[in-house]
C-alpha cells in the first residue's frame, strides 16, 4: 500500500495545521511575561471541560490502543473492549471521589501528593519508577506501534518513521507544554474518532459485499461468533489474558484505578482544570467517549479476521484494513492515526518533563516553583528533559518491543507487577489517615516481590487474577506495617480530606446513571 499524491497532500496539511495551532495556543499573552511552571506544566490551571475530556482520550488512545488493541481484537475478539468500557466506569469514580481531594489540596503531580501524604522517600521512589515506566515502556510502545502503522501505510522505512513521529511530537509541544497538548487535542480526537469510524464502516461494507453495513455486521458475527463474547470462559485460548469475571469484579479494577486515577500522564489534565466542576464535566465527557472507542479500534481488528485471515502478526490488522480506503480518504484516516500517535506521544513527553523537573530536579537543587528567576530555569529544564526522553525512546524502541506479537497485552502484564502496590498506596493515602510511609514503602516493595513470586510459582494464574490477589495482600501488608511502625511526627501529613465535599452536580449524576445503564446493556448483549 502506498499513498497517492492527494493522500500526501492531506497528511502535509495536517502536519502544518496542527503545528501552527500548537504554536498559536502556546504564544505568550501580551504583558504576561515568559511562561512559568504553572503555565508550562499545568496549562495555567485554566483548562475547560471539553479540553480535559478530549485530552484524556487523546493521551490514552494512541498506537498502543489503535494498532495494539485492534491486534488483540483480531486475536481475542470483542472481550478486549472491556479495557475501554470498564474505563468509562472508572472515570466516574475518579471524578466523584479522587479529584475533589487532589484539587482541594492543589496537587500538581502524583509524587507530590505522596510526599505531602506520606513523606519524601516514597515521592522519590515513585517518581523514579514512573520516569522509567514512561520512557522505557509507554513512550517506546507508542512510537514503535505508530511506526508499524506508518510503515505499513506509507511504505517508508520503520526507523525513519520512528524518528519522524518522535521528533515532531517533541517539537510541536516544546514551546507551550501542556496547553499546546490539551488545546490541540480536540482536533486530534475529532480526527481519530472520524477516521476510526470510517475504517469500521468500510470494513463492514466490504464484508457485506454490497448489501450494506448491517449485512456486513450480521455476516461478521456469524462468521466469527467466538470473537463476540465479552466474558471468556475457562478453556478459551485467551482466558489467561482476560480471565472471565475478573474484568468486571477482579483485577481489571486494579489496573484501571491505577491508570485513570493515579497516573500523572492521565490525571495531569484534570489537575489543570479551572475548577472542580469543570474537571468533573471533563471526565464525564471522556467516559462517554470511552463507550464509543471499541467501534473505532476493536471492530476493524475483528473484521480483519474475515478479510485478512492470514496476517503474520495480529498488530498488522488495523494497517491492513486501511488498504480498503480510497485515495484522499486514506490520507485523512492516515492523518487521524498520526494525530493519535502524536497527541499521545506529546502528552507522555510533557508528563515525563513534569515529574523530572518538579519532583526530582527542583527538590534536589532547592528550586521553588513560582519564584520568577527559578521558574524560567525550571521550564528550560523541562524542555531539555523532554528532548532527552524522546531520544532515549527512539533508540530503545526496537530492542524492547521488536519481538512482541501483541504489544498491548505485553504492556498490561508488565505494568501489572506494580499497579497493585500503586493502587494500595493511593487508596489508603486518600481514605485511611492511619496509613504511613513505612506501610506505603512496604506496599511498593511487596507488590513487585509478590507479583514475581506468583508468576514463577503459579504460571497458570492469569495476570489479571494475579493483580487482584497481590492487591489484597499488599493492602493487608500496608495496614499491618502502618499499625506496627511508629507514627510519623505531627505535620508530616498535609493532605486535607476532612473538609472535602464529594457532592456532585445533577448533570454529573444523570450522566453517571446513563453510563452505567449503557454498560449493563452492552455486557448483557454480548455476555
RODO-2510 file (C-alpha; in nm, 4 decimals, decimal comma):
residues 527
     n   res          X          Y          Z
     1     x     0,0000     0,0000     0,0000
     2     x     0,1284     0,3406    -0,0966
     3     x    -0,0070     0,6909    -0,0508
     4     x    -0,1288     0,8721    -0,3598
     5     x    -0,0380     1,2348    -0,4174
     6     x    -0,3687     1,3533    -0,2741
     7     x    -0,3059     1,1475     0,0410
     8     x     0,0370     1,3029     0,0876
     9     x    -0,1144     1,6493     0,0464
    10     x    -0,3800     1,5742     0,3125
    11     x    -0,1169     1,4479     0,5570
    12     x     0,1049     1,7500     0,4890
    13     x    -0,1872     1,9852     0,5543
    14     x    -0,2485     1,8077     0,8866
    15     x     0,1141     1,8462     0,9940
    16     x     0,1219     2,2149     0,9060
    17     x    -0,2166     2,2879     1,0637
    18     x    -0,1585     2,1066     1,3936
    19     x     0,1901     2,2540     1,4327
    20     x     0,0592     2,6037     1,3608
    21     x    -0,2325     2,5589     1,6017
    22     x     0,0014     2,4372     1,8766
    23     x     0,2265     2,7399     1,8323
    24     x    -0,0739     2,9733     1,8310
    25     x    -0,2142     2,8466     2,1615
    26     x     0,1401     2,8457     2,3048
    27     x     0,2015     3,2141     2,2441
    28     x     0,2738     3,4374     2,5416
    29     x    -0,0069     3,6788     2,6188
    30     x     0,0783     4,0469     2,5941
    31     x     0,2212     4,1739     2,9206
    32     x     0,2138     3,8293     3,0844
    33     x     0,5882     3,7690     3,0687
    34     x     0,7599     3,4360     2,9924
    35     x     0,5990     3,1044     3,0865
    36     x     0,6233     2,9886     3,4461
    37     x     0,5904     2,6335     3,5777
    38     x     0,2129     2,6609     3,6217
    39     x     0,1777     2,7786     3,2604
    40     x     0,4041     2,5102     3,1164
    41     x     0,3187     2,2039     3,3246
    42     x    -0,0448     2,2767     3,4203
    43     x    -0,1689     2,4930     3,1322
    44     x    -0,2116     2,7894     3,3711
    45     x    -0,4803     2,5822     3,5534
    46     x    -0,7364     2,7098     3,3056
    47     x    -0,8461     2,4078     3,1010
    48     x    -1,2191     2,3891     3,0157
    49     x    -1,4148     2,0621     3,0351
    50     x    -1,4045     1,9901     2,6616
    51     x    -1,0254     2,0229     2,6541
    52     x    -0,9923     1,7952     2,9588
    53     x    -1,2200     1,5272     2,8151
    54     x    -1,0657     1,5202     2,4692
    55     x    -0,7132     1,5399     2,6076
    56     x    -0,7786     1,2424     2,8360
    57     x    -0,8811     1,0388     2,5323
    58     x    -0,6004     1,1694     2,3112
    59     x    -0,3436     1,0875     2,5786
    60     x    -0,4859     0,7373     2,6226
    61     x    -0,5762     0,6349     2,2677
    62     x    -0,2618     0,6079     2,0625
    63     x    -0,0816     0,3487     1,8576
    64     x    -0,0763     0,1087     2,1516
    65     x    -0,4574     0,1228     2,1523
    66     x    -0,5382     0,1648     1,7826
    67     x    -0,2782    -0,0770     1,6486
    68     x    -0,2244    -0,2850     1,9629
    69     x    -0,5859    -0,3234     2,0758
    70     x    -0,7039    -0,3761     1,7195
    71     x    -0,4450    -0,6545     1,7064
    72     x    -0,5889    -0,8005     2,0249
    73     x    -0,9361    -0,7712     1,8672
    74     x    -0,8004    -0,9790     1,5769
    75     x    -0,6611    -1,2421     1,8142
    76     x    -0,9075    -1,2345     2,1057
    77     x    -1,2231    -1,0566     1,9935
    78     x    -1,4667    -0,8098     2,1477
    79     x    -1,3653    -0,9138     2,5007
    80     x    -1,0647    -0,6800     2,4741
    81     x    -1,3154    -0,3905     2,4673
    82     x    -1,3531    -0,4358     2,8449
    83     x    -1,0428    -0,2201     2,8816
    84     x    -1,2397     0,0642     2,7198
    85     x    -1,5841     0,0076     2,8673
    86     x    -1,4693    -0,0549     3,2237
    87     x    -1,2513     0,2566     3,1951
    88     x    -1,5708     0,4603     3,1475
    89     x    -1,6964     0,3402     3,4864
    90     x    -1,3567     0,4033     3,6448
    91     x    -1,3601     0,7637     3,5235
    92     x    -1,6854     0,8223     3,7142
    93     x    -1,5155     0,7078     4,0362
    94     x    -1,2136     0,9281     3,9669
    95     x    -1,4363     1,2293     3,9097
    96     x    -1,6505     1,1810     4,2182
    97     x    -1,4015     1,0596     4,4794
    98     x    -1,0415     1,1337     4,3759
    99     x    -1,0475     1,4720     4,2024
   100     x    -1,2148     1,6543     4,4950
   101     x    -0,9178     1,5645     4,7172
   102     x    -0,6494     1,6385     4,4580
   103     x    -0,7909     1,9764     4,3560
   104     x    -0,8790     2,0826     4,7109
   105     x    -0,5148     2,0285     4,8075
   106     x    -0,3742     2,1917     4,4905
   107     x    -0,1865     1,8822     4,3792
   108     x     0,0127     1,9177     4,0552
   109     x     0,1941     1,5808     4,0436
   110     x     0,1214     1,2388     4,1891
   111     x     0,4642     1,2119     4,3567
   112     x     0,3932     1,5490     4,5221
   113     x     0,0731     1,4040     4,6698
   114     x     0,2715     1,1091     4,8065
   115     x     0,5227     1,3371     4,9789
   116     x     0,2542     1,5558     5,1341
   117     x     0,0633     1,2484     5,2498
   118     x     0,3481     1,0135     5,3496
   119     x     0,6942     1,1680     5,3247
   120     x     0,9856     1,2375     5,0865
   121     x     1,1168     0,8811     5,0391
   122     x     0,8039     0,7471     4,8700
   123     x     0,7902     1,0569     4,6477
   124     x     1,1413     0,9991     4,5150
   125     x     1,0905     0,6236     4,4737
   126     x     0,7680     0,6585     4,2781
   127     x     0,8981     0,9499     4,0693
   128     x     1,1913     0,7338     3,9567
   129     x     0,9591     0,4406     3,8887
   130     x     0,7197     0,6458     3,6774
   131     x     1,0028     0,8007     3,4778
   132     x     1,1409     0,4556     3,3947
   133     x     0,7949     0,3218     3,3081
   134     x     0,7010     0,6205     3,0921
   135     x     1,0260     0,6272     2,8964
   136     x     1,1058     0,2576     2,8533
   137     x     0,7560     0,1062     2,8352
   138     x     0,4893     0,3610     2,7455
   139     x     0,6757     0,6077     2,5260
   140     x     0,8627     0,3348     2,3384
   141     x     0,5411     0,1401     2,2752
   142     x     0,3590     0,4458     2,1399
   143     x     0,6203     0,5345     1,8806
   144     x     0,7029     0,1690     1,8000
   145     x     0,3445     0,0689     1,7220
   146     x     0,2955     0,4018     1,5490
   147     x     0,5941     0,3348     1,3273
   148     x     0,4471    -0,0043     1,2320
   149     x     0,1321     0,1665     1,1095
   150     x     0,3213     0,4388     0,9241
   151     x     0,5452     0,1820     0,7547
   152     x     0,2508    -0,0357     0,6515
   153     x     0,0549     0,2556     0,5075
   154     x     0,3215     0,4859     0,3673
   155     x     0,5868     0,2286     0,2826
   156     x     0,8719     0,4240     0,4422
   157     x     1,1491     0,2667     0,6481
   158     x     1,0362     0,1956     1,0053
   159     x     1,3428     0,3549     1,1613
   160     x     1,2703     0,6764     0,9720
   161     x     0,9074     0,6601     1,0864
   162     x     1,0231     0,6259     1,4492
   163     x     1,2357     0,9373     1,4238
   164     x     0,9721     1,1467     1,2448
   165     x     0,6945     1,0614     1,4911
   166     x     0,9089     1,1171     1,7983
   167     x     1,0690     1,4423     1,6919
   168     x     0,7501     1,6005     1,5582
   169     x     0,5674     1,5224     1,8846
   170     x     0,8567     1,6809     2,0740
   171     x     0,8815     1,9963     1,8634
   172     x     0,5129     2,0784     1,8433
   173     x     0,4648     2,0840     2,2222
   174     x     0,8119     2,2042     2,3264
   175     x     0,7169     2,5708     2,3417
   176     x     0,3730     2,5538     2,5014
   177     x     0,3849     2,2466     2,7248
   178     x     0,0530     2,1049     2,8467
   179     x    -0,1533     2,3894     2,6999
   180     x    -0,0225     2,3138     2,3499
   181     x    -0,1118     1,9488     2,4007
   182     x    -0,4551     1,9885     2,5584
   183     x    -0,5924     2,2674     2,3391
   184     x    -0,4997     2,0887     2,0162
   185     x    -0,6389     1,7553     2,1310
   186     x    -0,9940     1,8485     2,0301
   187     x    -0,8728     1,8383     1,6685
   188     x    -0,6733     1,5200     1,7267
   189     x    -0,9656     1,3341     1,8852
   190     x    -1,2137     1,4513     1,6212
   191     x    -0,9810     1,3150     1,3525
   192     x    -0,9226     0,9942     1,5494
   193     x    -1,2916     0,9134     1,6009
   194     x    -1,3913     1,0092     1,2480
   195     x    -1,1051     0,8118     1,0936
   196     x    -1,1747     0,5027     1,3030
   197     x    -1,5452     0,5088     1,2251
   198     x    -1,4689     0,5366     0,8536
   199     x    -1,2417     0,2302     0,8709
   200     x    -1,5074     0,0375     1,0671
   201     x    -1,7765     0,1368     0,8166
   202     x    -1,5745     0,0346     0,5125
   203     x    -1,4651    -0,2986     0,6619
   204     x    -1,8252    -0,3919     0,7408
   205     x    -1,9364    -0,2747     0,3961
   206     x    -1,6678    -0,4929     0,2364
   207     x    -1,7821    -0,7948     0,4364
   208     x    -2,1418    -0,7173     0,3388
   209     x    -2,0379    -0,7437    -0,0283
   210     x    -2,2560    -0,4561    -0,1419
   211     x    -2,5513    -0,5340     0,0839
   212     x    -2,4612    -0,2637     0,3339
   213     x    -2,3096    -0,2230     0,6782
   214     x    -2,5842    -0,4068     0,8664
   215     x    -2,5472    -0,7067     0,6392
   216     x    -2,1716    -0,6925     0,6960
   217     x    -2,2235    -0,6865     1,0717
   218     x    -2,4548    -0,9878     1,0507
   219     x    -2,2058    -1,1822     0,8375
   220     x    -1,9171    -1,0908     1,0703
   221     x    -2,0945    -1,2069     1,3871
   222     x    -2,1960    -1,5279     1,2094
   223     x    -1,8515    -1,5953     1,0618
   224     x    -1,6555    -1,5463     1,3864
   225     x    -1,9028    -1,5943     1,6752
   226     x    -1,6166    -1,6810     1,9127
   227     x    -1,4956    -1,3202     1,8744
   228     x    -1,8172    -1,1766     2,0207
   229     x    -1,8055    -1,2818     2,3845
   230     x    -1,7270    -1,0204     2,6491
   231     x    -1,6663    -1,2720     2,9295
   232     x    -1,4277    -1,5504     2,8318
   233     x    -1,4730    -1,8935     2,9892
   234     x    -1,2040    -2,1288     3,1140
   235     x    -1,0723    -2,3267     2,8213
   236     x    -1,0748    -2,0269     2,5894
   237     x    -0,7260    -1,9913     2,4352
   238     x    -0,7103    -1,6299     2,5593
   239     x    -0,8502    -1,6867     2,9079
   240     x    -0,5065    -1,6062     3,0523
   241     x    -0,5336    -1,2550     2,9059
   242     x    -0,8965    -1,1854     3,0079
   243     x    -0,9969    -1,4319     3,2803
   244     x    -1,3756    -1,4306     3,2957
   245     x    -1,5389    -1,2180     3,5623
   246     x    -1,2081    -1,0609     3,6624
   247     x    -1,2780    -0,7945     3,4014
   248     x    -1,5897    -0,6943     3,5968
   249     x    -1,5151    -0,7628     3,9626
   250     x    -1,1455    -0,8531     3,9775
   251     x    -0,8014    -0,7448     3,8700
   252     x    -0,9045    -0,5110     3,5893
   253     x    -1,0268    -0,2673     3,8548
   254     x    -0,6751    -0,2524     3,9973
   255     x    -0,5270    -0,1678     3,6592
   256     x    -0,7962     0,0881     3,5794
   257     x    -0,7856     0,2703     3,9135
   258     x    -0,4084     0,2952     3,8931
   259     x    -0,4108     0,4149     3,5325
   260     x    -0,7016     0,6612     3,5371
   261     x    -0,6783     0,7807     3,8961
   262     x    -0,3112     0,7882     3,9941
   263     x    -0,1185     0,8123     3,6685
   264     x     0,0457     1,1521     3,6134
   265     x     0,0261     1,1082     3,2384
   266     x    -0,3553     1,0924     3,2586
   267     x    -0,4608     1,2823     3,5704
   268     x    -0,2470     1,5869     3,4842
   269     x    -0,5225     1,7106     3,2516
   270     x    -0,7817     1,7145     3,5293
   271     x    -0,5353     1,8768     3,7717
   272     x    -0,5078     2,1641     3,5222
   273     x    -0,8834     2,2339     3,5294
   274     x    -1,0106     2,5827     3,6077
   275     x    -1,2396     2,4328     3,8770
   276     x    -1,3583     2,1014     4,0247
   277     x    -1,6966     2,1056     3,8430
   278     x    -1,5113     2,1716     3,5160
   279     x    -1,2788     1,8765     3,5837
   280     x    -1,5749     1,6506     3,6624
   281     x    -1,7538     1,7512     3,3418
   282     x    -1,4325     1,6715     3,1569
   283     x    -1,4023     1,3179     3,2944
   284     x    -1,7726     1,2594     3,2261
   285     x    -1,7192     1,3633     2,8645
   286     x    -1,4225     1,1248     2,8452
   287     x    -1,6357     0,8420     2,9905
   288     x    -1,8918     0,8775     2,7108
   289     x    -1,6145     0,8879     2,4506
   290     x    -1,4765     0,5662     2,6011
   291     x    -1,8041     0,3892     2,5265
   292     x    -1,7543     0,4641     2,1555
   293     x    -1,3872     0,3664     2,1316
   294     x    -1,4344    -0,0099     2,0628
   295     x    -1,6123     0,0829     1,7379
   296     x    -1,3052     0,2832     1,6431
   297     x    -1,0266     0,0474     1,7453
   298     x    -1,1547    -0,3065     1,8145
   299     x    -1,4114    -0,3624     1,5383
   300     x    -1,1620    -0,3188     1,2488
   301     x    -0,9414    -0,5837     1,4104
   302     x    -1,2293    -0,8313     1,4339
   303     x    -1,3279    -0,7574     1,0733
   304     x    -0,9711    -0,8358     0,9672
   305     x    -1,0240    -1,1971     1,0793
   306     x    -1,2627    -1,2347     0,7837
   307     x    -1,0939    -1,0000     0,5366
   308     x    -0,7280    -1,0891     0,6107
   309     x    -0,7189    -1,4208     0,7998
   310     x    -0,3517    -1,4973     0,7346
   311     x    -0,1721    -1,1968     0,8881
   312     x     0,1788    -1,2656     1,0153
   313     x     0,1118    -1,0704     1,3382
   314     x    -0,2152    -0,9507     1,4971
   315     x    -0,0754    -0,5967     1,5231
   316     x    -0,0876    -0,5752     1,1425
   317     x    -0,4710    -0,5872     1,1457
   318     x    -0,5514    -0,2141     1,1557
   319     x    -0,2947    -0,1001     0,8975
   320     x    -0,4110    -0,3815     0,6692
   321     x    -0,7758    -0,2703     0,6953
   322     x    -0,6729     0,0792     0,5909
   323     x    -0,5997    -0,0643     0,2447
   324     x    -0,9738    -0,0577     0,1816
   325     x    -0,9712     0,3218     0,1817
   326     x    -0,9780     0,5130    -0,1491
   327     x    -0,7197     0,7820    -0,2235
   328     x    -0,7856     1,1047    -0,0381
   329     x    -0,9827     0,9287     0,2335
   330     x    -0,6775     0,7139     0,3039
   331     x    -0,4775     1,0325     0,3620
   332     x    -0,7422     1,1645     0,6008
   333     x    -0,7587     0,8419     0,8051
   334     x    -0,3800     0,8142     0,7975
   335     x    -0,3634     1,1701     0,9329
   336     x    -0,6084     1,0624     1,2069
   337     x    -0,3815     0,7729     1,3027
   338     x    -0,0796     1,0035     1,3108
   339     x    -0,2829     1,2519     1,5161
   340     x    -0,3450     0,9872     1,7811
   341     x     0,0211     0,8877     1,7888
   342     x     0,1461     1,2465     1,8041
   343     x    -0,1039     1,3541     2,0711
   344     x    -0,0268     1,0616     2,2999
   345     x     0,3491     1,0913     2,2486
   346     x     0,3418     1,4646     2,3247
   347     x     0,1344     1,4036     2,6374
   348     x     0,3762     1,1419     2,7629
   349     x     0,6767     1,3648     2,6932
   350     x     0,5171     1,6508     2,8886
   351     x     0,4417     1,4262     3,1877
   352     x     0,7992     1,2964     3,1917
   353     x     0,9260     1,6548     3,1910
   354     x     0,6818     1,7478     3,4689
   355     x     0,7808     1,4655     3,7033
   356     x     1,1560     1,5008     3,6481
   357     x     1,1547     1,8795     3,6823
   358     x     0,9139     1,9288     3,9720
   359     x     0,9582     1,6072     4,1700
   360     x     1,3292     1,5355     4,1302
   361     x     1,5306     1,8280     3,9914
   362     x     1,3670     2,1147     4,1807
   363     x     1,3652     1,9182     4,5073
   364     x     1,7290     1,8179     4,4687
   365     x     1,8503     2,1660     4,3748
   366     x     1,6230     2,3557     4,6115
   367     x     1,4415     2,5497     4,3395
   368     x     1,0970     2,6876     4,4153
   369     x     0,8191     2,6778     4,1563
   370     x     0,6615     3,0223     4,1304
   371     x     0,9793     3,2177     4,2003
   372     x     1,0395     3,4276     3,8887
   373     x     1,4020     3,3576     3,8010
   374     x     1,3852     2,9953     3,9137
   375     x     1,0587     2,9367     3,7271
   376     x     1,2206     3,0191     3,3936
   377     x     1,5083     2,7842     3,4722
   378     x     1,2691     2,5005     3,5620
   379     x     1,0773     2,5446     3,2347
   380     x     1,4091     2,5191     3,0479
   381     x     1,4955     2,2016     3,2412
   382     x     1,1546     2,0599     3,1468
   383     x     1,2226     2,1235     2,7782
   384     x     1,5666     1,9601     2,7984
   385     x     1,4163     1,6601     2,9804
   386     x     1,1503     1,6217     2,7117
   387     x     1,4187     1,6173     2,4422
   388     x     1,6344     1,3587     2,6192
   389     x     1,3340     1,1347     2,6918
   390     x     1,2200     1,1086     2,3302
   391     x     1,5743     1,0449     2,2061
   392     x     1,6100     0,7569     2,4532
   393     x     1,2719     0,6154     2,3479
   394     x     1,3625     0,6290     1,9787
   395     x     1,6897     0,4456     2,0466
   396     x     1,5377     0,1703     2,2638
   397     x     1,2004     0,1046     2,0947
   398     x     1,3181    -0,1740     1,8635
   399     x     1,5265    -0,3667     2,1205
   400     x     1,2437    -0,3581     2,3751
   401     x     0,9360    -0,4222     2,1586
   402     x     1,0558    -0,5579     1,8246
   403     x     0,9850    -0,9219     1,9155
   404     x     0,6392    -0,8696     2,0699
   405     x     0,3333    -1,0112     1,8878
   406     x     0,0717    -0,8315     2,0984
   407     x     0,2330    -0,5202     2,2398
   408     x    -0,0857    -0,4082     2,4188
   409     x    -0,1023    -0,7289     2,6235
   410     x     0,2729    -0,7074     2,6940
   411     x     0,2290    -0,3594     2,8400
   412     x    -0,0641    -0,4691     3,0581
   413     x     0,1243    -0,7652     3,2048
   414     x     0,4450    -0,5697     3,2683
   415     x     0,2711    -0,2850     3,4485
   416     x     0,0701    -0,5439     3,6420
   417     x     0,3773    -0,6054     3,8600
   418     x     0,3496    -0,2528     4,0002
   419     x    -0,0134    -0,1477     3,9791
   420     x    -0,1379    -0,3400     4,2869
   421     x     0,1098    -0,1529     4,5068
   422     x     0,0364     0,1838     4,3454
   423     x    -0,3380     0,1375     4,3901
   424     x    -0,2900     0,0337     4,7532
   425     x    -0,0661     0,3311     4,8345
   426     x    -0,3061     0,5856     4,6878
   427     x    -0,6334     0,4370     4,8120
   428     x    -0,5035     0,4127     5,1681
   429     x    -0,3464     0,7569     5,1369
   430     x    -0,6757     0,9075     5,0244
   431     x    -0,9161     0,7308     5,2597
   432     x    -0,7280     0,5936     5,5658
   433     x    -0,5446     0,8510     5,7762
   434     x    -0,3572     0,5889     5,9801
   435     x    -0,1557     0,4777     5,6729
   436     x     0,2062     0,5948     5,6902
   437     x     0,5234     0,5983     5,4814
   438     x     0,6504     0,2665     5,6161
   439     x     0,3276     0,0988     5,5068
   440     x     0,3443     0,2676     5,1657
   441     x     0,7029     0,1542     5,1082
   442     x     0,6090    -0,1989     5,2161
   443     x     0,3227    -0,1996     4,9640
   444     x     0,5525    -0,0805     4,6843
   445     x     0,8147    -0,3480     4,7524
   446     x     0,5566    -0,6166     4,8288
   447     x     0,3740    -0,5572     4,5007
   448     x     0,6819    -0,6348     4,2906
   449     x     0,8021    -0,9285     4,5019
   450     x     0,4603    -1,0913     4,5349
   451     x     0,3827    -1,0432     4,1648
   452     x     0,7116    -1,2013     4,0682
   453     x     0,6562    -1,4845     4,3153
   454     x     0,3119    -1,5661     4,1772
   455     x     0,4407    -1,5504     3,8186
   456     x     0,7169    -1,8014     3,8994
   457     x     0,5274    -2,0265     4,1414
   458     x     0,1850    -2,0149     3,9706
   459     x     0,2490    -1,9690     3,5959
   460     x    -0,1038    -2,0854     3,5170
   461     x    -0,2572    -1,7936     3,7071
   462     x    -0,3883    -1,5213     3,4704
   463     x    -0,2026    -1,1940     3,5233
   464     x    -0,5287    -1,0100     3,5894
   465     x    -0,6161    -1,2511     3,8718
   466     x    -0,2611    -1,2160     3,9965
   467     x    -0,3072    -0,8377     4,0175
   468     x    -0,6257    -0,8821     4,2204
   469     x    -0,4670    -1,1248     4,4662
   470     x    -0,1499    -0,9189     4,5028
   471     x    -0,3585    -0,6069     4,5619
   472     x    -0,5441    -0,7696     4,8528
   473     x    -0,2148    -0,8946     5,0002
   474     x    -0,0460    -0,5538     4,9677
   475     x    -0,3415    -0,3860     5,1377
   476     x    -0,3034    -0,6253     5,4315
   477     x     0,0747    -0,5715     5,4321
   478     x     0,0431    -0,1912     5,4228
   479     x    -0,2181    -0,1892     5,7004
   480     x    -0,0140    -0,4180     5,9280
   481     x     0,3114    -0,2265     5,8744
   482     x     0,1332     0,1080     5,9266
   483     x    -0,0121    -0,0124     6,2553
   484     x     0,3180    -0,1581     6,3780
   485     x     0,5506     0,1202     6,2609
   486     x     0,5994     0,4321     6,4660
   487     x     0,3605     0,7109     6,3721
   488     x     0,5073     0,9952     6,1717
   489     x     0,5610     1,3214     6,3536
   490     x     0,2791     1,5733     6,3529
   491     x     0,2632     1,7880     6,0415
   492     x     0,4022     1,5248     5,8053
   493     x     0,0606     1,4626     5,6524
   494     x    -0,0593     1,7915     5,4995
   495     x    -0,3396     1,6480     5,2861
   496     x    -0,6783     1,7825     5,3913
   497     x    -0,9606     1,5311     5,3475
   498     x    -1,1864     1,6398     5,6333
   499     x    -1,3236     1,9461     5,4528
   500     x    -1,3572     1,7815     5,1102
   501     x    -1,7107     1,7602     4,9670
   502     x    -1,7999     1,4681     4,7414
   503     x    -2,1296     1,6178     4,6271
   504     x    -2,1645     1,6279     4,2503
   505     x    -2,3945     1,8225     4,0218
   506     x    -2,7237     1,6885     3,8881
   507     x    -2,5676     1,6764     3,5409
   508     x    -2,2821     1,4566     3,6633
   509     x    -2,5219     1,2240     3,8449
   510     x    -2,7509     1,1863     3,5417
   511     x    -2,4510     1,1221     3,3178
   512     x    -2,3168     0,8597     3,5594
   513     x    -2,6502     0,6735     3,5582
   514     x    -2,6556     0,6839     3,1776
   515     x    -2,3022     0,5403     3,1522
   516     x    -2,3895     0,2580     3,3941
   517     x    -2,7104     0,1676     3,2071
   518     x    -2,5266     0,1602     2,8734
   519     x    -2,2606    -0,0685     3,0204
   520     x    -2,5235    -0,3042     3,1615
   521     x    -2,6872    -0,3220     2,8180
   522     x    -2,3563    -0,3880     2,6409
   523     x    -2,2479    -0,6699     2,8700
   524     x    -2,5973    -0,8227     2,8758
   525     x    -2,5973    -0,8297     2,4936
   526     x    -2,2557    -0,9936     2,4488
   527     x    -2,2136    -1,1897     2,7712
***
